[in-house]
Amino acid sequence: DGCIKAVGQADVIRSQFSEATFERIIDCSGKCVLPGLVDAHTHAVWAGDRVHEFAMKLAGASYMEIHQAGGGIHFTVEHTRKATEDELFTTLRHRLERMLRAGSTLVECKSGYGLNLETELKMLRVIERAKKSMDIGISSTYCGAHAVPKGKTATEATDDIINNHLPKLKELKLSGEIHVNNIDVFCEKGVFDLQSTRRILQAGKDIGLQINFHGDELHPMKSAELGAELGARAISHLEEVSDEGIVAMARAKCAAVLLPTTAYMLRLKQPQARKMLEEGVIVALGSDFNPNAYCFSMPMVMHLACVNMKMSMNEALAAATINAAYALGKSDTHGSLEVGKQGDLLIINSSRWEHLIYQFGGHEALINYVIIKGKVVYENERCETMSSY
């Protein structure tokens, strides 16, 4: 049934299953078996890359300067609106395959580059197609409040989402066409303020969506306090979170999804991972894969978390497995190797698991097998012919 039947010492397992026959046995001598990685935050559906903006950022332009000049999210929205569903699905499939080869077995995927009902639904249908046709696990998020659409005020956009978008999502959920898991809002100065964010998140919660939103990234907004109050499952970014917000999240068991690639690429101040861990916050990691942070690899995210956010390797592994699964409401079935959980695992070509983090960008010769629901979905031939060291 794709679930783990037993975990333990080799000799105990051998005697327990001495009568059993197996389709396949993988010899893991000198290798490590780890839970499949969970990427708790991605924007994987979009058209139109922003490689030209990377050059602008390197020349000193800030994220908000580019956004106000019609770049950033608005540039991607324009291209995503024009793209067909098939085009978006083809690129999503390729991106998810790359994430899978880098060890991710469960990925959160957001809409949010439509900003109108038609395109947001197109993106969610694309994510639904990937859920049904691919091995990788997907948690889908409606993020219609990713930016204020051109020609609208934040209040008008908020009203549109509450009165039109969310009722339609509820209807499609009831008919079984689209199953959305989470609701997201970009709570930020010049985007959606605290009051608009509260209204949208509460309306999403009322139709059964988990709250999992962007907060306190570029300016302190008291997003963490709001999320804790509303019973949010997770809040992402948090570069500018307040001390009170950290305490509130710890109390509310609201996960902090930290995104080391974003702080690195935008040269922002690093999220206070150490303070969060010391206060008892559940810290998770995500790649934030999007046109602004083009990274598929959770091993590289873990490496950046250790170096730039001062997490230990054990903390980073927990943040990219069980805690990331918790942030998606799936820690009862995913994120660790335990009896009864889904059989999602990695086998790495090294006798020490730490190589997965230590080797920066080295996962291509290190990840030997990726297994989802007990089925080998990726086998890396290179590992058979080369040592990982």
CORLINMO-V175688 format. One record per pair of residues at least 12 apart in sequence whose C-alpha atoms are under 10 Angstrom apart, sorted by the first residue. I is the first residue (numbers start at 1). GAP is how many residues later the second one is. Records with the same first field share a line. If there is no record, write none. Layout:
# CORLINMO-V175688
I=GAP ; GAP
This chain:
# CORLINMO-V175688
1=339 ; 341 ; 342 ; 372 ; 373
2=338 ; 339 ; 340 ; 341 ; 342 ; 369 ; 370 ; 371 ; 372 ; 373
3=330 ; 334 ; 335 ; 336 ; 337 ; 338 ; 339 ; 340 ; 341 ; 369 ; 370 ; 371
4=333 ; 334 ; 335 ; 336 ; 337 ; 338 ; 339 ; 340 ; 369 ; 370
5=333 ; 334 ; 335 ; 336 ; 337 ; 338
6=331 ; 332 ; 333 ; 334
7=330 ; 331 ; 332
8=330 ; 331
24=352
26=321 ; 343
28=319 ; 320 ; 321 ; 322 ; 323 ; 340
29=320 ; 321 ; 322
30=318 ; 319 ; 320 ; 321 ; 322
31=316 ; 317 ; 318 ; 319 ; 320 ; 321 ; 322 ; 335 ; 337
32=314 ; 315 ; 316 ; 317 ; 318 ; 319 ; 320 ; 321 ; 322 ; 323 ; 335 ; 336
33=304 ; 312 ; 313 ; 314 ; 315 ; 316 ; 317 ; 318 ; 319 ; 320 ; 336
34=69 ; 283 ; 287 ; 301 ; 302 ; 303 ; 310 ; 311 ; 312 ; 313 ; 314 ; 319 ; 336
35=68 ; 69 ; 70 ; 282 ; 283 ; 285 ; 286 ; 287 ; 299 ; 300 ; 301 ; 302 ; 303 ; 307 ; 308 ; 309 ; 310 ; 311 ; 312 ; 335 ; 336
36=64 ; 66 ; 67 ; 68 ; 69 ; 70 ; 284 ; 285 ; 286 ; 298 ; 299 ; 300 ; 301 ; 306 ; 307 ; 308 ; 309 ; 310 ; 311 ; 334 ; 335 ; 336
37=62 ; 63 ; 65 ; 66 ; 67 ; 68 ; 69 ; 70 ; 248 ; 260 ; 261 ; 262 ; 280 ; 281 ; 282 ; 283 ; 284 ; 285 ; 287 ; 288 ; 297 ; 298 ; 299 ; 307 ; 308 ; 309 ; 333
38=65 ; 66 ; 67 ; 68 ; 69 ; 70 ; 99 ; 100 ; 246 ; 247 ; 248 ; 249 ; 260 ; 279 ; 280 ; 281 ; 282 ; 283 ; 284 ; 285 ; 286 ; 287 ; 288 ; 289 ; 290 ; 296 ; 297
39=60 ; 64 ; 65 ; 66 ; 67 ; 68 ; 69 ; 70 ; 99 ; 100 ; 218 ; 245 ; 246 ; 247 ; 248 ; 249 ; 250 ; 257 ; 258 ; 259 ; 262 ; 280 ; 281 ; 282 ; 285 ; 286 ; 288 ; 289
40=66 ; 67 ; 68 ; 69 ; 98 ; 99 ; 172 ; 194 ; 196 ; 217 ; 218 ; 219 ; 244 ; 245 ; 246 ; 247 ; 248 ; 258 ; 279 ; 280 ; 281 ; 283 ; 284 ; 285 ; 286 ; 287 ; 288
41=66 ; 67 ; 68 ; 69 ; 98 ; 100 ; 171 ; 172 ; 173 ; 195 ; 196 ; 216 ; 217 ; 218 ; 243 ; 244 ; 245 ; 246 ; 247 ; 248 ; 249 ; 283 ; 286 ; 287
42=65 ; 66 ; 67 ; 68 ; 69 ; 98 ; 99 ; 217 ; 244 ; 245 ; 246 ; 247 ; 248 ; 251 ; 253 ; 254
43=49 ; 65 ; 66 ; 67 ; 68 ; 69 ; 70 ; 98 ; 100 ; 244 ; 245 ; 246 ; 247 ; 248 ; 249 ; 250 ; 251
44=44 ; 47 ; 48 ; 49 ; 50 ; 51 ; 52 ; 63 ; 64 ; 65 ; 66 ; 67 ; 79 ; 83 ; 244 ; 245 ; 246 ; 247 ; 250 ; 252
45=35 ; 43 ; 44 ; 45 ; 46 ; 47 ; 48 ; 50 ; 51 ; 64 ; 65 ; 66 ; 67 ; 68 ; 78 ; 79 ; 81 ; 82 ; 244 ; 245 ; 246
46=30 ; 31 ; 32 ; 33 ; 34 ; 35 ; 37 ; 41 ; 42 ; 43 ; 45 ; 46 ; 64 ; 65 ; 66 ; 67 ; 68 ; 77 ; 244 ; 245
47=28 ; 29 ; 30 ; 31 ; 32 ; 33 ; 34 ; 35 ; 36 ; 37 ; 40 ; 41 ; 44 ; 45 ; 66 ; 244
48=27 ; 28 ; 29 ; 30 ; 31 ; 32 ; 34 ; 35 ; 243
49=23 ; 26 ; 27 ; 30 ; 241 ; 242 ; 243 ; 245
50=21 ; 22 ; 23 ; 25 ; 26 ; 240 ; 241 ; 242 ; 243 ; 244
51=240 ; 241 ; 243
52=19
53=13 ; 18 ; 19 ; 238 ; 239
54=211 ; 212 ; 237 ; 238 ; 239
57=208 ; 209 ; 210 ; 235
58=207 ; 208 ; 209
60=206
61=205
62=204 ; 205 ; 206
63=155 ; 203 ; 204 ; 205 ; 229
64=125 ; 126 ; 154
67=80
68=122
70=80
72=219 ; 220
73=39 ; 40 ; 41 ; 42 ; 73 ; 74 ; 75 ; 76 ; 217 ; 218 ; 219
74=39 ; 40 ; 41 ; 73 ; 74 ; 75 ; 76
75=38 ; 216
76=36 ; 37 ; 38 ; 214 ; 215
77=35 ; 36 ; 37 ; 38 ; 39 ; 42 ; 70 ; 72
78=35 ; 36 ; 37
79=34 ; 35
80=32 ; 33 ; 34 ; 39 ; 40 ; 42 ; 43
81=32 ; 33 ; 34 ; 35 ; 37 ; 38 ; 39 ; 41 ; 42
82=32 ; 37
83=36 ; 39
84=35 ; 38 ; 39 ; 42
85=34 ; 37 ; 38 ; 39 ; 40 ; 41
86=36 ; 40
87=39
88=34 ; 35 ; 38 ; 39
89=33 ; 34 ; 36 ; 37 ; 38 ; 39 ; 40 ; 41
90=36 ; 40
92=17 ; 34 ; 35 ; 38
93=33 ; 34 ; 36 ; 37 ; 40 ; 41
95=194 ; 200 ; 201
96=13 ; 34 ; 38 ; 39 ; 40 ; 41 ; 42 ; 200
97=37 ; 38 ; 39 ; 199 ; 280 ; 281
98=197 ; 198 ; 199
99=37 ; 188 ; 190 ; 196 ; 197 ; 198 ; 199
100=35 ; 36 ; 37 ; 196 ; 197 ; 198 ; 270 ; 271 ; 272 ; 277 ; 278
101=195 ; 196 ; 262 ; 263 ; 266 ; 267 ; 268 ; 269 ; 276 ; 277 ; 278 ; 279
102=194 ; 195 ; 196 ; 197 ; 198 ; 244 ; 254 ; 259 ; 260 ; 261 ; 262 ; 264 ; 265 ; 268 ; 276
103=193 ; 194 ; 195 ; 196 ; 241 ; 242 ; 243 ; 244 ; 245 ; 253 ; 260 ; 261 ; 264 ; 265 ; 266 ; 267 ; 268 ; 275
104=32 ; 33 ; 192 ; 193 ; 194 ; 195 ; 216 ; 217 ; 240 ; 241 ; 242 ; 266 ; 268
105=30 ; 31 ; 32 ; 33 ; 216 ; 229 ; 230 ; 239 ; 240 ; 241 ; 265 ; 266 ; 267 ; 268 ; 272
106=29 ; 30 ; 31 ; 32 ; 33 ; 215 ; 218 ; 219 ; 222 ; 224 ; 228 ; 229 ; 238 ; 266
107=29 ; 30 ; 31 ; 32 ; 33 ; 179 ; 180 ; 217 ; 218 ; 221
108=19 ; 29 ; 30 ; 31 ; 32 ; 33 ; 73 ; 74 ; 178 ; 179 ; 180 ; 216 ; 217 ; 219 ; 220
109=14 ; 15 ; 18 ; 29 ; 30 ; 31 ; 32 ; 33 ; 34 ; 72 ; 73 ; 179 ; 180
110=13 ; 14 ; 17 ; 29 ; 30 ; 31 ; 32 ; 33 ; 34 ; 36 ; 70 ; 72 ; 73 ; 74
111=12 ; 13 ; 14 ; 15 ; 16 ; 29 ; 30 ; 31 ; 32 ; 33 ; 34 ; 35 ; 72 ; 73
112=12 ; 29 ; 30 ; 31 ; 32 ; 33 ; 34 ; 35 ; 72 ; 73 ; 74
113=30 ; 31 ; 32 ; 33 ; 34 ; 36
114=29 ; 30 ; 31 ; 32 ; 33 ; 35
115=28 ; 29 ; 30 ; 31 ; 32 ; 33 ; 34 ; 35 ; 42 ; 46 ; 50
116=28 ; 29 ; 33 ; 41 ; 44 ; 45 ; 48 ; 49
117=27 ; 43 ; 44 ; 47 ; 48 ; 49 ; 51 ; 52
118=47
119=25
120=22 ; 23 ; 24 ; 45
121=21 ; 23 ; 44 ; 47 ; 48 ; 51 ; 57
123=19
124=16 ; 17 ; 18 ; 19 ; 45 ; 54 ; 55 ; 56
125=52 ; 53 ; 54 ; 55
126=52
127=12 ; 13 ; 14 ; 51 ; 52 ; 53
128=12 ; 49 ; 50 ; 51 ; 52
129=49
131=48
134=243
135=236 ; 237 ; 238 ; 240 ; 241 ; 242
136=208 ; 235 ; 236 ; 237 ; 241
137=197 ; 207 ; 235 ; 236
138=43 ; 190
139=40 ; 41 ; 42 ; 43 ; 186 ; 189 ; 190 ; 191
140=38 ; 39 ; 40 ; 41 ; 42 ; 43 ; 188
141=38 ; 39 ; 40 ; 41 ; 42 ; 43 ; 68 ; 69 ; 70 ; 71 ; 72 ; 187
142=23 ; 24 ; 27 ; 38 ; 39 ; 40 ; 41 ; 42 ; 43 ; 62 ; 67 ; 70
143=18 ; 39 ; 40 ; 41 ; 42 ; 43 ; 69 ; 70 ; 71
144=13 ; 14 ; 16 ; 17 ; 21 ; 22 ; 39 ; 40 ; 41 ; 42 ; 56
145=12 ; 13 ; 16 ; 38 ; 39 ; 40 ; 41 ; 42 ; 46 ; 47 ; 51 ; 52 ; 55 ; 56 ; 68
146=38 ; 39 ; 40 ; 41 ; 42 ; 45 ; 46 ; 67 ; 68
147=38 ; 39 ; 40 ; 41 ; 43 ; 44 ; 45
148=38 ; 42 ; 43 ; 44
149=42
153=38 ; 39
154=36 ; 37 ; 38 ; 39 ; 42 ; 43
155=37 ; 38 ; 40 ; 41
156=40
157=35 ; 39
158=34 ; 37 ; 38 ; 39 ; 41 ; 42
159=37 ; 40 ; 41
161=38 ; 39 ; 42 ; 43
162=37 ; 38 ; 39 ; 40 ; 41 ; 42
163=40
166=17 ; 34 ; 37 ; 38 ; 40 ; 41
167=36 ; 37 ; 40
169=35 ; 38
170=34 ; 36 ; 37 ; 38 ; 39
171=36
173=34
179=30
180=28 ; 29 ; 30
181=27 ; 28 ; 29 ; 30 ; 31 ; 147 ; 148
182=19 ; 22 ; 23 ; 26 ; 27 ; 28 ; 29 ; 30 ; 31 ; 50 ; 51 ; 52 ; 146 ; 147
183=17 ; 18 ; 19 ; 20 ; 21 ; 22 ; 25 ; 26 ; 27 ; 28 ; 29 ; 30 ; 49
184=13 ; 16 ; 17 ; 20 ; 25 ; 26 ; 27 ; 28 ; 29 ; 30 ; 31 ; 50 ; 51 ; 52
185=12 ; 13 ; 15 ; 16 ; 26 ; 27 ; 28 ; 29 ; 30 ; 50
186=27 ; 28 ; 29 ; 30 ; 31 ; 37 ; 50
187=26 ; 27 ; 28 ; 29 ; 30 ; 31 ; 32 ; 33 ; 34 ; 35 ; 36
188=26 ; 27 ; 28 ; 29 ; 30 ; 31 ; 32 ; 33 ; 34 ; 35
189=27 ; 28 ; 29 ; 30 ; 31 ; 32
193=28 ; 30
194=21 ; 27 ; 28 ; 29 ; 32
195=31
197=16 ; 17 ; 18 ; 26 ; 29 ; 30
198=25 ; 28 ; 29 ; 31 ; 32
201=12 ; 25 ; 26 ; 29 ; 31
202=28 ; 29 ; 30
205=25 ; 26 ; 27
210=21 ; 22 ; 23 ; 24 ; 117 ; 118 ; 119
211=16 ; 19 ; 20 ; 21 ; 22 ; 23 ; 24 ; 43 ; 116 ; 117
212=15 ; 19 ; 20 ; 21 ; 22 ; 23 ; 24 ; 42 ; 43 ; 44 ; 45 ; 115 ; 116
213=14 ; 19 ; 20 ; 21 ; 22 ; 23 ; 24 ; 44
214=20 ; 21 ; 22 ; 23 ; 24 ; 43
215=12 ; 19 ; 20 ; 21 ; 22 ; 23 ; 24 ; 25 ; 26 ; 41
216=19 ; 20 ; 21 ; 22 ; 23 ; 24 ; 25 ; 26 ; 29 ; 55
217=19 ; 20 ; 21 ; 22 ; 23 ; 24 ; 45 ; 46 ; 51 ; 52 ; 54
218=19 ; 20 ; 21 ; 22 ; 23 ; 50 ; 51
219=19 ; 20 ; 21 ; 22
220=18 ; 19 ; 20 ; 21 ; 22 ; 25
221=17 ; 19 ; 20 ; 21 ; 24
222=16 ; 18 ; 19 ; 20 ; 22 ; 23
223=12 ; 13 ; 15 ; 17 ; 18 ; 19 ; 22
224=12 ; 14 ; 16 ; 17 ; 18 ; 19 ; 20 ; 21 ; 22 ; 23 ; 24 ; 25 ; 30 ; 32
225=16 ; 17 ; 18 ; 19 ; 20 ; 21 ; 22 ; 23 ; 24 ; 27
226=19 ; 22 ; 23
227=18 ; 21 ; 22 ; 25 ; 27 ; 28
228=17 ; 18 ; 19 ; 20 ; 21 ; 22 ; 23 ; 24 ; 25 ; 26 ; 27
229=19 ; 20 ; 23 ; 25
230=22
231=18 ; 21 ; 22 ; 23
232=17 ; 20 ; 21 ; 22 ; 23 ; 95
233=16 ; 19 ; 20 ; 21 ; 22 ; 23 ; 93 ; 94 ; 95 ; 96
234=15 ; 19 ; 20 ; 21 ; 22 ; 23 ; 48 ; 49 ; 50 ; 90 ; 92 ; 93 ; 94 ; 95
235=14 ; 19 ; 20 ; 21 ; 22 ; 23 ; 49 ; 92
236=19 ; 20 ; 21 ; 22 ; 23 ; 48 ; 49 ; 50 ; 52 ; 91
237=19 ; 20 ; 21 ; 22 ; 23 ; 25 ; 26 ; 33 ; 34 ; 48 ; 49 ; 51
238=18 ; 19 ; 20 ; 21 ; 32 ; 33 ; 34 ; 35
239=19 ; 20 ; 21 ; 23 ; 24 ; 29 ; 30 ; 31 ; 32 ; 33 ; 34
240=28 ; 29 ; 30 ; 31 ; 32
241=30 ; 31
242=30
243=29 ; 32 ; 33 ; 36
245=31
246=26 ; 29 ; 30 ; 31 ; 33 ; 34 ; 35
247=28 ; 29 ; 32 ; 33 ; 34
248=31 ; 33
249=27 ; 30 ; 31 ; 32 ; 33
250=26 ; 27 ; 28 ; 29 ; 30 ; 31 ; 32 ; 33
251=28 ; 29 ; 30
252=29
253=27 ; 28 ; 29 ; 73 ; 74
254=27 ; 28 ; 29 ; 72 ; 73
255=26 ; 27 ; 28 ; 29 ; 30 ; 64 ; 68 ; 69 ; 71 ; 72 ; 73
256=15 ; 17 ; 20 ; 21 ; 25 ; 26 ; 27 ; 28 ; 29 ; 63 ; 67 ; 68 ; 71
257=14 ; 16 ; 25 ; 26 ; 27 ; 28 ; 29 ; 30 ; 31 ; 62 ; 63 ; 66 ; 67 ; 70
258=12 ; 13 ; 14 ; 15 ; 25 ; 26 ; 27 ; 28 ; 29 ; 30 ; 43 ; 47 ; 51 ; 61 ; 66
259=12 ; 25 ; 26 ; 27 ; 28 ; 29 ; 30 ; 34 ; 42 ; 43 ; 45 ; 46
260=25 ; 26 ; 27 ; 28 ; 33 ; 40 ; 41 ; 42 ; 43 ; 44 ; 45 ; 46 ; 47 ; 48 ; 49
261=25 ; 26 ; 27 ; 28 ; 31 ; 32 ; 33 ; 34 ; 39 ; 40 ; 41 ; 43 ; 44 ; 47
262=24 ; 25 ; 26 ; 27 ; 28 ; 30 ; 31 ; 32 ; 33
263=30 ; 41 ; 45 ; 46
264=29 ; 40 ; 41 ; 44
265=27 ; 28 ; 29
266=26 ; 27
269=39 ; 40
270=35 ; 38 ; 39 ; 40
271=34 ; 37 ; 38
272=37 ; 38 ; 39
273=32 ; 33 ; 35 ; 36 ; 37 ; 38 ; 42
274=35 ; 36 ; 37 ; 38
277=34 ; 38
282=36 ; 37 ; 40 ; 41 ; 42 ; 44 ; 45
283=32 ; 33 ; 35 ; 36 ; 37 ; 39 ; 40 ; 41 ; 43 ; 44
284=31 ; 32 ; 33 ; 34 ; 35 ; 36 ; 37 ; 38 ; 39 ; 40 ; 41 ; 42 ; 43 ; 44
285=13 ; 16 ; 17 ; 20 ; 31 ; 32 ; 33 ; 34 ; 35 ; 36 ; 38 ; 39 ; 40 ; 42
286=12 ; 15 ; 16 ; 33 ; 34 ; 38
287=12 ; 13 ; 14 ; 15 ; 33
288=13
297=64 ; 66
298=18 ; 19 ; 22 ; 58 ; 59 ; 63 ; 65
299=17 ; 18 ; 21 ; 56 ; 57 ; 58 ; 59 ; 60 ; 61 ; 62 ; 63 ; 64
300=56 ; 57 ; 58 ; 59 ; 60 ; 61 ; 62 ; 63
301=15 ; 19 ; 56 ; 59 ; 60
302=12 ; 13 ; 14 ; 15 ; 16 ; 17 ; 18 ; 54 ; 55 ; 56 ; 58
303=13 ; 14 ; 53 ; 54 ; 55 ; 56 ; 57 ; 58
304=12 ; 53 ; 56
305=14 ; 52
306=51 ; 52
313=40 ; 41 ; 42 ; 43 ; 44 ; 45
314=40 ; 43
316=41
317=36 ; 37 ; 39 ; 40
318=17 ; 18
319=16
320=15
321=13 ; 14 ; 15
322=12 ; 13 ; 14 ; 15
323=12 ; 13
341=32
342=30 ; 31 ; 32
343=28 ; 29 ; 30 ; 31 ; 32
344=26 ; 27 ; 28 ; 29 ; 30 ; 31 ; 32
345=24 ; 25 ; 26 ; 27 ; 28 ; 29 ; 30 ; 31
346=21 ; 22 ; 23 ; 24 ; 25 ; 26 ; 30 ; 32
347=19 ; 20 ; 21 ; 22 ; 23 ; 24 ; 32
348=15 ; 17 ; 18 ; 19 ; 20 ; 21 ; 22 ; 32 ; 35 ; 40
349=14 ; 16 ; 17 ; 18 ; 19 ; 20 ; 31 ; 33 ; 34 ; 35 ; 37 ; 38 ; 39 ; 40
350=16 ; 17 ; 18 ; 33 ; 37 ; 38 ; 39
351=37
355=33 ; 34
359=29 ; 30
362=26 ; 27
363=25
364=16 ; 18 ; 19 ; 24
365=15 ; 16 ; 17 ; 18 ; 19 ; 20 ; 21 ; 22 ; 23 ; 24
366=14 ; 16 ; 17 ; 20 ; 21 ; 22 ; 23
367=12 ; 13 ; 15 ; 16 ; 21
368=12 ; 13 ; 14 ; 15 ; 16 ; 20
369=12 ; 14
